[in-house]
Amino acid sequence: LYSTLIDNFCQVLYSLYPQMGYFGAHLTLLTFMKINVKNYKNQVMGRNKFIVLEGLSGVGKTTISELLKNTITNAVYYKTPPELHRVLRDEVDSGFSVKSRFFFYLSGIVQASEEIKDLCQNNIVICDRYISTTLVCHKTMGFDGSKYVPPIFVPDVEILITCNEEERIKRMYERGELTINDRNEQKEGFDRTALREFSKRCKLHVDNTGELKVAVKEIFNLIK
């Protein structure tokens, strides 16, 4: 049936443009179909998913991201800030004002946005922190930078990972020396204020206080 339809269309095309010959008509039709199938896939099926896991340090975002990457076919793990920003972050965190610090991390998100957009052409991207972390943490520290955010690549799914505060602090110490960000997040009231702001931005929440496999299964069901 498929070859009959192709032949019929070629006959019509050849009758309209006899100068191209039957073979030319056949080749033109196949080329046209290939282009349009590709466009259809891009428009209807779209790119691969962009999944973001948000939350405070120690809730298990990195561990969960790695497990998801190893479970989902064609998935890659991306951690913000980008590599160049990670090299500079200790100096920025220790010496910059909160406002200057915000713009440093915002520039990292803009760069990450471009890199993730490219990755999504061929892969499902699982991202460890994105724009919500930058906005929430700096707002909690006293600077609301929401009006300065330029257009960036938007996640398909954004999930807030939480866990019991006592367990979160325990995990932070177990993984080694605390970063400046880790210490900031331990300040009195930071966790409550930050979680309140995160909850406004992230509609999906998963508690990772208990067994890791339970949280991973719940996340997997949310993103599939």
C-alpha positions, 0 to 999 in steps of 0.5 A: 500500500505504501509503495502504491501511494508513492507511485501514485503521487509520483505520477501526479508530480510527473504529470505536472512537471514532466521536465523532471522525469519520473525518477526526478519526481520520485526523488523530489517526493522522497526528499520532501517527505524526509524533510517534513517527517523531520519537521513533524518530529521536531514540532510534535514529538519535540526535544528531550525532557529537561528535568531539574531537581532543586533543594537545599544542600544535603537533601540528596539531589546529586545522589538521586540525579546520578541514580536517575541518569543510570536508570533512564535511557539516554539521560545525562547529568548536569550540575550547576554552576557550569565548570568555569563558574565552579572554579571561581565560586569560593572567591565569589562566595567569600568576597562579593556582596550578596547582590554581586554574588547573585549576578555571578550565579545568574550568569552561570545559569544563563550559560547553563541554559545554553549548554542544556538546550544543546544537550536536550537535542540528543539527551534527556537532561537531569539537572542538579539545581537551576534558576530556582536555587539562585533566586531562592538562596539570594532572596533568603540572603536579602536580595530579590533578583527576580526582575533581572532574570533574562529569558532562559531554557525552561525545565519540563519538570522541576521537583523540590527535594526535601528531607528532615533538617536533622538528617540534612545536616548529618548528611552535609557533615558526612560528605566532607568539609562544608562549603561557604554555601553549606555554612550559609544554609545552616544559619538560623531560619535559613532553611525555613525561609528558603523552603517557603520560597522554593515551595512557591516555585516548585509544584512537585515535592519529594521527601528524601528523609527515608529510603533512597529507593522510595524517593527515586521511585516517586521521582521516576513516576513523576517524570516518566 
